[in-house]
Amino acid sequence: MSNKSKESCNKISVGGQALIEGIMMQGPQGAAMSVRLPDGTIDTEKLEVKHLRDKFKPAGWPIIRGVFNMVESLLFGYKCMEKSAIKAGLDDDTNSEEMSKLDKWLSDHFGPKMMAVITGIAMVLGVFLAFGLFTYLPAIIVDSADKYLFKNALENIHPLFEGIMRMIIFVVYIWLVAKMPDIKRVFMYHGAEHKSIFCYEAGIDLTVENVKKQKRFHPRCGTSFIFVILIISIFLSSALVVAFPSIDDNRAVWMAVKLLILPLTVGIGYEFIKYAGKHDNILVRVFSAPGLWMQRITTQEPTDDIIEVGIEAIKAVLYEDTEETDAQPVQENAEESEN
């Protein structure tokens, strides 16, 4: 196998996600997660991944597959995050005498499933927060600014300014969240995930020293995917306003329309990320640039002990004999799960 073909194979064979004190990877050998335990050892666990496209063929069709993949990735990612929190010992506080009344109530009613309940609640709250911050708030800000500052002069280009405002809010939100010590550590694991994947893609030995030399900004990262979605949403929303000038006159209707076109936006964004993972041209560089820049916040330089976790995670999903990858089918989802 030539170096060029080997690099191409590697490019589409591994993806991952940063966890709490750990990393989840998907590759030719399925999925696995490695977590640094409280005693300092690294626990690596193989994970079962089920894809709806295996039973429902339309779930694998272009555009449509992006929506299914995003939902599957979110659900699978939350399960991994929950597992990593338990393994890392973040649920130890449930045995403390200083538990809050809410913690005690949750512990009494749900016992071992307490972390699952908390994660579920966090998911629901996260959806409402995302809608409020990135859909409703930008629309209100642009509407108010246009009405009181520009006297409705921007009426026909609301989608453009809403998209720009959405990006600004997203960047500020991530920047503020990154200031939290626990989140900063997760972002260090995110950096280790990217560096480990780059090391593997380069075809060199997975050692701490080799991984440290790699970049931490990856074009297939979920951060880039979010920015691609934001950019595509601007184009789609603008096209709708041009085609139907009065569609955004009613705020409730406009919100509903944007939610309805969200699956299409995600589907197109997903196809672009797949394309970007295999090509390097001006279009890819332009659309990927905001996400790569944003990774300066969402990834941090990892320490050696964090890199060790990334190496263990990626090794768990690779064939022991690297030449074996020539004869094995590459899992499509691996390239899509990059976080």
C-alpha contacts under 8 A as a table, 3 or more apart, distances in Angstrom:
res1	aa1	res2	aa2	distance
1	M	5	S	6.43
1	M	6	K	6.26
1	M	323	E	7.90
1	M	326	D	7.42
2	S	5	S	5.30
2	S	6	K	6.05
3	N	6	K	5.04
3	N	7	E	6.08
4	K	7	E	5.20
4	K	8	S	6.29
5	S	8	S	4.99
5	S	9	C	6.17
6	K	9	C	5.08
6	K	10	N	6.17
6	K	203	G	7.95
7	E	10	N	5.05
7	E	11	K	6.06
7	E	201	E	5.80
7	E	202	A	6.75
7	E	203	G	7.18
8	S	11	K	5.12
8	S	12	I	6.91
8	S	278	K	7.52
9	C	12	I	5.77
9	C	13	S	6.38
9	C	325	T	7.92
9	C	326	D	8.00
9	C	330	V	7.74
10	N	13	S	5.11
10	N	14	V	6.90
10	N	200	Y	7.21
10	N	201	E	5.15
11	K	14	V	7.00
11	K	201	E	5.97
11	K	277	G	7.00
11	K	278	K	7.39
11	K	335	E	7.61
12	I	277	G	7.26
12	I	278	K	7.82
12	I	330	V	7.28
12	I	332	E	7.29
12	I	334	A	6.89
12	I	335	E	5.10
13	S	26	Q	7.88
13	S	27	G	5.25
13	S	28	P	6.13
13	S	330	V	5.68
13	S	331	Q	6.36
13	S	332	E	7.39
13	S	334	A	5.55
13	S	335	E	6.00
14	V	25	M	6.99
14	V	26	Q	5.59
14	V	27	G	4.44
14	V	28	P	7.37
14	V	197	I	6.85
14	V	314	I	7.90
14	V	334	A	4.98
14	V	335	E	5.72
15	G	25	M	5.73
15	G	26	Q	5.34
15	G	27	G	6.68
15	G	197	I	7.38
15	G	334	A	4.85
15	G	335	E	5.09
15	G	336	E	6.70
15	G	337	S	5.16
15	G	338	E	4.41
15	G	339	N	7.61
16	G	23	I	7.07
16	G	24	M	5.30
16	G	25	M	4.08
16	G	26	Q	5.86
16	G	193	E	6.68
16	G	334	A	7.57
16	G	337	S	5.56
16	G	338	E	4.63
16	G	339	N	5.92
17	Q	23	I	5.81
17	Q	24	M	5.13
17	Q	25	M	6.51
17	Q	77	G	7.39
17	Q	190	H	6.87
17	Q	193	E	7.07
17	Q	337	S	7.05
17	Q	338	E	6.01
17	Q	339	N	4.67
18	A	22	G	6.32
18	A	23	I	4.63
18	A	24	M	6.39
18	A	186	V	6.25
18	A	187	F	7.27
18	A	189	Y	5.44
18	A	190	H	4.74
18	A	193	E	6.72
18	A	339	N	6.94
19	L	22	G	4.78
19	L	23	I	5.14
19	L	24	M	6.89
19	L	80	C	7.20
19	L	81	M	5.38
19	L	84	S	6.33
19	L	186	V	6.30
19	L	189	Y	7.20
19	L	190	H	8.00
20	I	23	I	7.77
20	I	35	V	7.76
20	I	81	M	6.37
20	I	84	S	5.52
20	I	85	A	5.68
20	I	88	A	7.10
20	I	186	V	5.96
21	E	35	V	5.63
21	E	36	R	5.60
21	E	37	L	7.88
21	E	84	S	6.88
21	E	85	A	7.72
21	E	88	A	6.28
21	E	185	R	7.69
21	E	186	V	6.87
21	E	189	Y	7.23
22	G	33	M	7.04
22	G	34	S	5.41
22	G	35	V	4.02
22	G	36	R	6.08
22	G	84	S	6.55
22	G	189	Y	6.65
22	G	306	I	7.91
22	G	309	V	6.45
22	G	310	G	7.59
23	I	33	M	5.60
23	I	34	S	5.55
23	I	35	V	6.62
23	I	189	Y	6.66
23	I	190	H	7.73
23	I	193	E	6.73
23	I	309	V	6.90
23	I	310	G	6.07
23	I	313	A	6.37
24	M	31	A	7.22
24	M	32	A	5.72
24	M	33	M	4.09
24	M	34	S	6.49
24	M	80	C	7.29
24	M	313	A	6.41
25	M	31	A	5.61
25	M	32	A	5.53
25	M	33	M	6.19
25	M	313	A	5.91
25	M	314	I	5.83
25	M	317	V	6.87
26	Q	29	Q	7.55
26	Q	30	G	5.54
26	Q	31	A	4.20
26	Q	32	A	6.56
26	Q	314	I	7.76
26	Q	317	V	6.16
26	Q	333	N	7.81
26	Q	334	A	5.07
26	Q	337	S	7.36
27	G	30	G	5.33
27	G	31	A	6.34
27	G	314	I	7.79
27	G	317	V	4.99
27	G	318	L	6.26
27	G	330	V	7.66
27	G	331	Q	6.64
27	G	334	A	5.38
28	P	317	V	6.08
28	P	318	L	5.85
28	P	319	Y	7.06
28	P	325	T	7.50
28	P	328	Q	7.68
28	P	329	P	7.53
28	P	330	V	5.67
28	P	331	Q	5.94
28	P	334	A	7.87
29	Q	316	A	7.52
29	Q	317	V	4.48
29	Q	318	L	5.58
29	Q	319	Y	6.56
30	G	46	K	7.84
30	G	47	L	7.36
30	G	48	E	7.40
30	G	49	V	7.30
30	G	317	V	5.76
30	G	331	Q	7.87
31	A	46	K	6.02
31	A	47	L	5.13
31	A	48	E	6.69
31	A	49	V	6.85
31	A	316	A	7.87
31	A	317	V	6.00
32	A	44	T	6.86
32	A	45	E	5.47
32	A	46	K	4.24
32	A	47	L	5.07
32	A	313	A	6.27
32	A	314	I	7.97
32	A	316	A	6.22
32	A	317	V	6.40
33	M	44	T	5.58
33	M	45	E	5.43
33	M	46	K	6.61
33	M	47	L	7.26
33	M	80	C	7.63
33	M	313	A	5.63
34	S	42	I	6.39
34	S	43	D	5.42
34	S	44	T	4.18
34	S	45	E	6.47
34	S	309	V	5.98
34	S	310	G	7.38
34	S	312	E	6.44
34	S	313	A	5.05
35	V	42	I	5.53
35	V	43	D	5.26
35	V	44	T	6.53
35	V	84	S	6.32
35	V	87	K	7.02
35	V	88	A	6.92
35	V	309	V	6.66
36	R	40	G	6.07
36	R	41	T	5.83
36	R	42	I	4.56
36	R	43	D	6.39
36	R	87	K	7.99
36	R	88	A	6.52
36	R	309	V	6.85
37	L	40	G	5.38
37	L	41	T	5.49
37	L	42	I	5.96
37	L	43	D	6.68
37	L	87	K	6.16
37	L	88	A	5.11
37	L	89	G	7.40
38	P	41	T	7.50
38	P	88	A	5.91
38	P	89	G	6.44
42	I	309	V	6.73
44	T	312	E	7.24
44	T	313	A	6.84
44	T	316	A	7.64
46	K	316	A	7.57
49	V	76	F	7.94
50	K	54	D	7.91
51	H	54	D	5.65
51	H	55	K	7.72
51	H	72	E	7.48
52	L	55	K	5.53
52	L	56	F	5.73
52	L	59	A	6.46
52	L	68	F	7.64
53	R	56	F	4.77
53	R	57	K	5.19
53	R	58	P	6.90
53	R	59	A	4.63
53	R	60	G	5.11
53	R	65	R	7.95
54	D	57	K	6.69
56	F	59	A	5.73
56	F	60	G	7.76
57	K	60	G	5.62
57	K	61	W	7.25
58	P	61	W	5.19
58	P	64	I	7.20
58	P	65	R	7.59
59	A	64	I	6.05
59	A	65	R	4.96
59	A	68	F	6.23
60	G	64	I	6.95
60	G	65	R	4.78
61	W	64	I	5.56
61	W	65	R	5.40
62	P	65	R	5.67
62	P	66	G	7.33
62	P	267	G	7.58
62	P	271	E	7.18
63	I	66	G	5.50
63	I	67	V	7.37
63	I	264	L	7.01
63	I	266	V	7.88
63	I	267	G	4.09
63	I	268	I	5.71
63	I	270	Y	7.28
63	I	271	E	6.57
64	I	67	V	5.65
64	I	68	F	6.78
64	I	264	L	7.91
64	I	267	G	5.88
65	R	68	F	5.18
65	R	69	N	5.85
65	R	267	G	6.88
66	G	69	N	5.09
66	G	70	M	6.09
66	G	266	V	6.19
66	G	267	G	4.38
66	G	268	I	7.50
66	G	269	G	7.74
66	G	270	Y	5.10
66	G	271	E	7.07
67	V	70	M	5.23
67	V	71	V	6.38
67	V	263	P	5.92
67	V	266	V	6.07
67	V	267	G	5.64
68	F	71	V	5.29
68	F	72	E	6.09
69	N	72	E	5.06
69	N	73	S	5.86
69	N	333	N	7.73
69	N	336	E	7.62
70	M	73	S	5.06
70	M	74	L	6.08
71	V	74	L	5.19
71	V	75	L	6.23
72	E	75	L	5.28
72	E	76	F	5.96
73	S	76	F	5.12
73	S	77	G	5.69
73	S	337	S	6.48
74	L	77	G	5.02
74	L	78	Y	6.13
75	L	78	Y	5.26
75	L	79	K	6.37
76	F	79	K	5.15
76	F	80	C	6.29
77	G	80	C	5.10
77	G	81	M	6.08
78	Y	81	M	4.92
78	Y	82	E	6.07
78	Y	119	T	7.24
79	K	82	E	5.10
79	K	83	K	6.24
80	C	83	K	5.06
80	C	84	S	6.07
81	M	84	S	5.11
81	M	85	A	6.17
82	E	85	A	5.22
82	E	86	I	6.45
82	E	115	M	6.51
82	E	116	A	6.55
82	E	119	T	6.70
83	K	86	I	5.24
83	K	87	K	6.20
84	S	87	K	5.03
84	S	88	A	5.87
85	A	88	A	5.14
85	A	89	G	6.34
85	A	90	L	5.32
85	A	91	D	7.01
86	I	89	G	5.25
86	I	90	L	5.78
86	I	91	D	5.65
86	I	115	M	7.52
87	K	90	L	7.62
89	G	92	D	5.49
90	L	93	D	6.94
91	D	94	T	5.83
91	D	115	M	7.15
92	D	95	N	5.85
92	D	96	S	7.33
93	D	96	S	5.06
93	D	99	M	6.95
94	T	99	M	6.61
94	T	103	D	6.94
94	T	104	K	7.34
94	T	107	S	6.71
95	N	99	M	7.75
96	S	99	M	5.70
99	M	103	D	5.83
99	M	104	K	5.98
100	S	103	D	5.10
100	S	104	K	6.11
101	K	104	K	5.09
101	K	105	W	6.07
102	L	105	W	5.08
102	L	106	L	6.13
103	D	106	L	5.16
103	D	107	S	6.00
104	K	107	S	5.00
104	K	108	D	6.00
105	W	108	D	5.18
105	W	109	H	6.15
106	L	109	H	5.28
106	L	110	F	5.69
106	L	111	G	7.26
106	L	114	M	6.12
107	S	110	F	5.39
107	S	111	G	4.70
107	S	112	P	7.59
107	S	114	M	5.88
108	D	111	G	5.78
110	F	113	K	5.26
110	F	114	M	5.17
110	F	117	V	7.66
111	G	114	M	5.54
112	P	115	M	7.37
113	K	116	A	5.20
113	K	117	V	6.33
114	M	117	V	5.14
114	M	118	I	6.23
115	M	118	I	5.04
115	M	119	T	6.02
116	A	119	T	5.05
116	A	120	G	6.10
117	V	120	G	5.03
117	V	121	I	6.17
118	I	121	I	5.14
118	I	122	A	6.08
119	T	122	A	4.96
119	T	123	M	6.17
120	G	123	M	5.05
120	G	124	V	6.45
121	I	124	V	5.25
121	I	125	L	6.16
122	A	125	L	5.12
122	A	126	G	5.79
123	M	126	G	4.96
123	M	127	V	6.32
124	V	127	V	5.26
124	V	128	F	6.56
125	L	128	F	5.20
125	L	129	L	6.02
126	G	129	L	4.96
126	G	130	A	5.94
127	V	130	A	5.12
127	V	131	F	6.20
128	F	131	F	5.15
128	F	132	G	6.08
129	L	132	G	5.11
129	L	133	L	5.93
130	A	133	L	5.27
130	A	134	F	5.62
130	A	135	T	7.46
131	F	134	F	5.54
131	F	135	T	5.13
131	F	136	Y	6.34
132	G	135	T	5.83
132	G	136	Y	4.92
132	G	137	L	5.86
133	L	136	Y	6.31
133	L	137	L	5.26
133	L	138	P	7.24
133	L	166	R	7.93
133	L	169	I	7.31
134	F	137	L	6.31
134	F	138	P	6.30
134	F	166	R	5.36
134	F	169	I	7.10
134	F	170	F	7.18
135	T	138	P	5.93
135	T	139	A	6.52
135	T	166	R	7.32
135	T	255	M	7.52
136	Y	139	A	5.34
136	Y	140	I	6.28
136	Y	255	M	7.48
137	L	140	I	5.14
137	L	141	I	6.14
138	P	141	I	5.14
138	P	142	V	6.13
138	P	162	E	5.33
138	P	163	G	7.72
138	P	165	M	5.60
138	P	166	R	5.70
139	A	142	V	5.29
139	A	143	D	5.99
139	A	162	E	5.81
140	I	143	D	5.12
140	I	144	S	6.02
141	I	144	S	5.26
141	I	145	A	6.05
142	V	145	A	5.10
142	V	146	D	5.97
142	V	158	H	6.86
142	V	161	F	6.68
142	V	162	E	6.19
142	V	165	M	7.89
143	D	146	D	5.25
143	D	147	K	6.08
143	D	158	H	7.79
144	S	147	K	5.13
144	S	148	Y	6.01
144	S	149	L	7.86
145	A	148	Y	5.48
145	A	149	L	5.24
145	A	150	F	6.68
146	D	149	L	5.60
146	D	150	F	4.71
146	D	151	K	5.82
146	D	152	N	5.00
146	D	153	A	6.69
146	D	154	L	5.98
146	D	155	E	7.18
147	K	150	F	6.08
147	K	151	K	4.91
147	K	152	N	5.16
148	Y	151	K	5.86
150	F	153	A	5.44
150	F	154	L	6.91
152	N	155	E	5.35
153	A	156	N	7.93
154	L	157	I	5.48
154	L	158	H	6.24
155	E	158	H	5.68
156	N	241	V	7.08
156	N	242	V	7.75
156	N	245	P	7.34
157	I	160	L	5.54
157	I	161	F	6.81
157	I	238	S	7.07
158	H	161	F	5.31
158	H	162	E	5.91
158	H	238	S	7.95
159	P	162	E	4.97
159	P	163	G	6.00
159	P	234	I	5.87
159	P	237	S	5.64
159	P	238	S	5.43
159	P	241	V	7.85
160	L	163	G	5.21
160	L	164	I	6.34
160	L	234	I	5.67
160	L	235	F	7.94
160	L	238	S	6.73
161	F	164	I	5.00
161	F	165	M	5.99
162	E	165	M	5.06
162	E	166	R	5.99
162	E	234	I	7.91
163	G	166	R	4.96
163	G	167	M	6.31
163	G	230	L	6.59
163	G	231	I	7.23
163	G	233	S	7.29
163	G	234	I	5.45
164	I	167	M	5.18
164	I	168	I	6.32
165	M	168	I	5.03
165	M	169	I	6.15
166	R	169	I	5.20
166	R	170	F	6.11
166	R	230	L	7.68
167	M	170	F	5.02
167	M	171	V	6.17
167	M	227	F	7.70
167	M	230	L	7.10
168	I	171	V	5.23
168	I	172	V	6.19
169	I	172	V	5.19
169	I	173	Y	5.93
170	F	173	Y	5.10
170	F	174	I	6.17
171	V	174	I	5.28
171	V	175	W	6.02
171	V	294	M	7.52
172	V	175	W	5.03
172	V	176	L	6.15
173	Y	176	L	5.27
173	Y	177	V	6.19
174	I	177	V	5.02
174	I	178	A	5.98
174	I	297	I	7.49
174	I	298	T	7.50
175	W	178	A	5.16
175	W	179	K	6.81
175	W	297	I	6.60
176	L	179	K	5.43
176	L	180	M	7.62
177	V	180	M	5.72
177	V	183	I	6.88
178	A	181	P	7.61
178	A	183	I	5.77
178	A	184	K	5.38
178	A	187	F	7.84
178	A	297	I	6.95
178	A	298	T	7.23
179	K	183	I	7.40
179	K	184	K	6.61
180	M	183	I	5.35
180	M	184	K	6.08
181	P	184	K	5.06
181	P	185	R	6.37
182	D	185	R	5.23
182	D	186	V	6.51
183	I	186	V	4.95
183	I	187	F	6.23
184	K	187	F	4.99
184	K	188	M	6.36
184	K	300	Q	7.35
185	R	188	M	4.93
185	R	189	Y	6.52
186	V	189	Y	5.07
186	V	190	H	6.22
187	F	190	H	4.66
187	F	191	G	6.23
187	F	297	I	7.98
187	F	298	T	5.49
187	F	299	T	4.61
187	F	300	Q	5.41
188	M	191	G	5.00
188	M	192	A	6.33
188	M	299	T	5.84
188	M	300	Q	4.44
188	M	301	E	5.67
188	M	302	P	4.69
188	M	303	T	7.71
188	M	306	I	7.45
189	Y	192	A	4.90
189	Y	193	E	6.12
189	Y	299	T	7.71
189	Y	300	Q	7.74
189	Y	302	P	6.39
189	Y	306	I	6.17
189	Y	307	I	7.58
189	Y	310	G	7.47
190	H	193	E	5.07
190	H	194	H	6.47
190	H	298	T	7.39
190	H	299	T	5.35
190	H	300	Q	7.19
190	H	339	N	7.59
191	G	194	H	5.27
191	G	195	K	6.17
191	G	216	R	5.18
191	G	217	F	7.81
191	G	299	T	4.63
191	G	300	Q	5.30
191	G	301	E	5.84
191	G	302	P	6.05
192	A	195	K	5.07
192	A	196	S	5.95
192	A	211	V	7.91
192	A	216	R	7.34
192	A	301	E	7.38
192	A	302	P	5.62
192	A	306	I	6.59
192	A	307	I	5.19
192	A	310	G	5.71
193	E	196	S	5.27
193	E	197	I	6.29
193	E	307	I	7.86
193	E	310	G	5.49
194	H	197	I	5.16
194	H	198	F	6.15
194	H	215	K	7.41
194	H	216	R	5.25
194	H	217	F	6.84
194	H	218	H	6.27
195	K	198	F	5.06
195	K	199	C	6.10
195	K	211	V	5.56
195	K	212	K	6.94
195	K	213	K	7.93
195	K	214	Q	5.18
195	K	215	K	5.80
195	K	216	R	5.25
196	S	199	C	5.07
196	S	200	Y	6.30
196	S	206	L	7.23
196	S	211	V	5.56
196	S	214	Q	7.80
196	S	307	I	7.53
196	S	310	G	6.06
196	S	311	I	6.13
196	S	314	I	7.16
197	I	200	Y	5.09
197	I	201	E	6.08
197	I	314	I	7.47
198	F	201	E	4.97
198	F	202	A	6.05
198	F	211	V	7.78
198	F	214	Q	6.25
198	F	215	K	7.11
199	C	202	A	5.13
199	C	203	G	6.61
199	C	204	I	6.09
199	C	205	D	7.42
199	C	206	L	6.49
199	C	210	N	6.80
199	C	211	V	5.59
199	C	214	Q	6.37
200	Y	203	G	5.20
200	Y	204	I	6.26
200	Y	205	D	7.42
200	Y	206	L	6.74
201	E	204	I	7.89
204	I	210	N	7.50
205	D	210	N	6.97
206	L	210	N	6.47
206	L	211	V	6.55
206	L	311	I	6.36
207	T	210	N	5.24
207	T	211	V	6.07
207	T	311	I	7.32
208	V	211	V	5.19
208	V	212	K	6.07
208	V	304	D	6.50
208	V	307	I	6.25
208	V	308	E	6.51
208	V	311	I	7.80
209	E	212	K	5.25
209	E	213	K	6.74
210	N	213	K	5.50
210	N	214	Q	7.12
211	V	214	Q	5.49
211	V	307	I	7.28
212	K	307	I	7.70
215	K	218	H	7.67
216	R	295	Q	7.92
216	R	299	T	6.80
216	R	300	Q	7.75
216	R	301	E	7.51
217	F	221	C	7.91
217	F	292	L	5.80
217	F	295	Q	5.97
217	F	296	R	7.49
217	F	299	T	7.61
218	H	221	C	5.52
218	H	292	L	6.83
219	P	224	S	6.43
219	P	273	I	7.87
219	P	276	A	7.09
219	P	277	G	6.79
219	P	288	S	6.39
219	P	291	G	7.64
219	P	292	L	6.51
220	R	224	S	6.66
220	R	225	F	7.23
220	R	273	I	6.17
220	R	274	K	7.80
220	R	276	A	7.34
220	R	277	G	6.06
220	R	335	E	7.33
220	R	336	E	7.48
220	R	338	E	5.97
220	R	339	N	7.89
221	C	224	S	5.40
221	C	225	F	6.53
221	C	291	G	7.94
221	C	338	E	4.97
221	C	339	N	4.93
222	G	225	F	4.75
222	G	226	I	6.23
222	G	337	S	7.75
222	G	338	E	5.86
222	G	339	N	4.30
223	T	226	I	5.24
223	T	227	F	6.57
223	T	291	G	5.46
223	T	292	L	7.71
223	T	294	M	7.02
223	T	295	Q	6.74
223	T	298	T	7.61
223	T	339	N	6.94
224	S	227	F	5.20
224	S	228	V	6.16
224	S	288	S	6.05
224	S	290	P	7.05
224	S	291	G	3.72
224	S	292	L	6.25
224	S	294	M	7.82
225	F	228	V	5.07
225	F	229	I	6.22
225	F	269	G	6.66
225	F	270	Y	7.21
225	F	273	I	6.55
225	F	291	G	7.27
226	I	229	I	5.10
226	I	230	L	6.27
226	I	291	G	7.54
227	F	230	L	4.94
227	F	231	I	6.19
227	F	288	S	7.91
227	F	290	P	6.55
227	F	291	G	5.63
228	V	231	I	5.15
228	V	232	I	6.11
228	V	269	G	5.79
228	V	272	F	7.99
228	V	287	F	6.39
228	V	288	S	7.19
228	V	291	G	7.67
229	I	232	I	5.11
229	I	233	S	5.98
229	I	265	T	6.09
229	I	266	V	6.10
229	I	268	I	7.98
229	I	269	G	5.33
230	L	233	S	5.13
230	L	234	I	6.54
231	I	234	I	5.29
231	I	235	F	6.79
231	I	287	F	7.98
232	I	235	F	5.20
232	I	236	L	6.23
232	I	265	T	6.26
232	I	268	I	7.75
232	I	269	G	7.03
233	S	236	L	5.12
233	S	237	S	5.87
233	S	262	L	7.80
233	S	265	T	6.01
234	I	237	S	5.29
234	I	238	S	5.96
235	F	238	S	5.18
235	F	239	A	6.09
236	L	239	A	5.10
236	L	240	L	6.30
236	L	265	T	7.68
237	S	240	L	5.15
237	S	241	V	6.36
237	S	258	K	7.38
238	S	241	V	5.16
238	S	242	V	6.22
239	A	242	V	5.12
239	A	243	A	6.14
240	L	243	A	5.06
240	L	244	F	5.75
240	L	245	P	7.68
240	L	247	I	7.60
241	V	244	F	5.00
241	V	245	P	4.79
241	V	246	S	7.14
241	V	247	I	6.29
241	V	248	D	7.06
242	V	245	P	5.55
244	F	247	I	5.51
245	P	248	D	7.36
246	S	249	D	5.32
247	I	250	N	7.08
247	I	253	V	7.47
247	I	254	W	6.44
248	D	251	R	6.24
248	D	253	V	7.10
248	D	254	W	4.92
249	D	254	W	7.46
250	N	253	V	5.39
250	N	254	W	6.15
251	R	254	W	5.05
251	R	255	M	6.16
252	A	255	M	5.18
252	A	256	A	6.29
253	V	256	A	5.06
253	V	257	V	6.14
254	W	257	V	5.03
254	W	258	K	6.24
255	M	258	K	5.24
255	M	259	L	6.32
256	A	259	L	5.15
256	A	260	L	6.19
257	V	260	L	5.01
257	V	261	I	6.31
258	K	261	I	5.26
258	K	262	L	6.16
259	L	262	L	5.11
259	L	263	P	7.96
260	L	263	P	6.90
261	I	264	L	5.30
261	I	265	T	6.26
262	L	265	T	4.94
262	L	266	V	6.11
263	P	266	V	5.09
263	P	267	G	6.03
264	L	267	G	5.00
264	L	268	I	6.17
265	T	268	I	5.34
265	T	269	G	6.09
266	V	269	G	5.03
266	V	270	Y	6.01
267	G	270	Y	5.15
267	G	271	E	6.41
268	I	271	E	5.21
268	I	272	F	6.33
269	G	272	F	5.08
269	G	273	I	6.28
270	Y	273	I	5.15
270	Y	274	K	6.32
271	E	274	K	5.10
271	E	275	Y	6.19
272	F	275	Y	4.90
272	F	276	A	5.96
273	I	276	A	4.90
273	I	277	G	6.16
274	K	277	G	5.26
274	K	278	K	6.92
274	K	335	E	7.53
274	K	336	E	7.39
275	Y	278	K	5.46
275	Y	279	H	6.18
276	A	279	H	5.20
276	A	280	D	6.75
276	A	284	V	5.63
276	A	288	S	7.99
277	G	335	E	7.88
279	H	284	V	7.30
280	D	284	V	6.08
280	D	285	R	6.94
281	N	284	V	5.39
281	N	285	R	6.17
282	I	285	R	5.05
282	I	286	V	6.05
283	L	286	V	5.28
283	L	287	F	6.25
284	V	287	F	5.39
284	V	288	S	5.80
285	R	288	S	5.13
285	R	289	A	5.77
286	V	289	A	5.37
286	V	290	P	7.95
287	F	290	P	6.95
288	S	291	G	5.52
288	S	292	L	6.14
289	A	292	L	5.14
289	A	293	W	6.08
290	P	293	W	5.10
290	P	294	M	6.10
291	G	294	M	4.93
291	G	295	Q	6.29
292	L	295	Q	5.19
292	L	296	R	7.35
293	W	296	R	5.73
294	M	297	I	5.62
294	M	298	T	6.56
295	Q	298	T	4.67
295	Q	299	T	5.34
296	R	299	T	5.81
296	R	300	Q	7.07
297	I	300	Q	6.98
302	P	306	I	5.82
302	P	307	I	6.25
303	T	306	I	5.34
303	T	307	I	6.31
304	D	307	I	5.01
304	D	308	E	6.25
305	D	308	E	5.13
305	D	309	V	6.77
306	I	309	V	5.25
306	I	310	G	6.63
307	I	310	G	5.02
307	I	311	I	6.26
308	E	311	I	5.12
308	E	312	E	6.28
309	V	312	E	5.18
309	V	313	A	6.21
310	G	313	A	5.13
310	G	314	I	6.24
311	I	314	I	5.34
311	I	315	K	6.06
312	E	315	K	5.23
312	E	316	A	6.28
313	A	316	A	5.32
313	A	317	V	7.11
314	I	317	V	5.56
314	I	318	L	6.63
315	K	318	L	5.28
315	K	319	Y	7.96
318	L	322	T	7.65
319	Y	322	T	5.77
319	Y	324	E	6.63
319	Y	325	T	6.93
321	D	324	E	5.47
321	D	325	T	7.84
322	T	325	T	5.81
323	E	326	D	5.86
324	E	327	A	5.77
324	E	328	Q	6.63
325	T	328	Q	5.10
325	T	329	P	7.61
325	T	330	V	7.82
331	Q	334	A	5.64
331	Q	335	E	7.94
332	E	335	E	6.21
332	E	336	E	7.25
333	N	336	E	5.02
333	N	337	S	6.33
334	A	337	S	5.61
334	A	338	E	7.51
335	E	338	E	6.31
